[in-house]
């Protein structure tokens, strides 16, 4: 299975960053350069993201970010 199929898409990663999700993931969408041809973003590992780069979360990492419970407006907990 390709790595791209195991992490969230670039579009979703950008949206999660925009929504304020803490950027802590093993994988990241990194800005490509001329050495890599036409690919504007590539998957890679880094300890520091540039402003236009974002975390490429795996399903497990996203699952860990979910709250333990969710309370609705009427006080019901799911």
C-alpha positions in Angstrom: 0.0 0.0 0.0 1.3 3.4 -0.9 2.1 5.9 1.9 -0.3 8.4 0.3 -3.1 6.0 0.9 -2.3 5.7 4.7 -2.3 9.4 5.6 -4.9 12.2 5.2 -5.0 14.0 1.9 -3.2 17.3 1.4 -6.5 19.1 1.2 -7.7 17.6 4.5 -4.3 18.3 6.1 -4.5 22.0 5.1 -8.1 22.3 6.5 -7.1 20.6 9.8 -4.2 23.1 10.2 -6.5 26.0 9.3 -9.0 24.8 12.0 -6.1 24.9 14.6 -5.3 21.2 14.9 -1.9 20.9 16.6 0.6 19.9 14.0 2.1 16.8 15.6 2.5 13.9 13.2 5.3 11.6 12.1 4.5 12.3 8.4 4.2 15.8 6.8 3.2 17.3 3.5 6.4 19.2 2.6 6.8 21.8 -0.1 8.5 20.3 -3.1 11.2 22.0 -5.2 12.5 21.9 -8.7 14.5 18.8 -8.1 11.2 16.8 -7.7 9.6 17.9 -11.0 6.0 19.0 -11.0 5.0 17.8 -7.5 4.2 20.8 -5.4 4.0 18.8 -2.1 5.7 15.5 -1.1 5.3 13.3 1.9 8.3 13.3 4.3 9.4 13.5 7.9 10.6 16.6 9.6 10.7 18.1 13.1 9.9 21.6 11.9 7.2 22.6 9.4 7.4 25.7 7.3 4.3 28.0 7.2 2.9 26.5 4.0 3.5 22.8 5.1 1.2 20.7 7.3 1.0 17.4 9.1 -0.1 14.3 7.2 -2.0 12.5 9.9 -2.5 8.7 9.8 -5.9 7.3 10.8 -4.5 6.2 14.2 -3.1 9.7 14.9 -6.5 11.3 14.0 -8.2 8.8 16.3 -6.0 9.8 19.2 -7.1 13.4 18.8 -10.8 12.6 19.2 -12.3 13.4 22.6 -13.4 10.6 24.9 -16.9 11.9 25.0 -19.1 14.4 23.2 -21.9 16.3 24.9 -24.9 17.6 22.9 -26.7 20.8 23.7 -29.4 18.9 25.7 -26.8 17.4 28.0 -26.8 13.9 26.4 -23.3 12.3 26.4 -22.3 10.0 23.5 
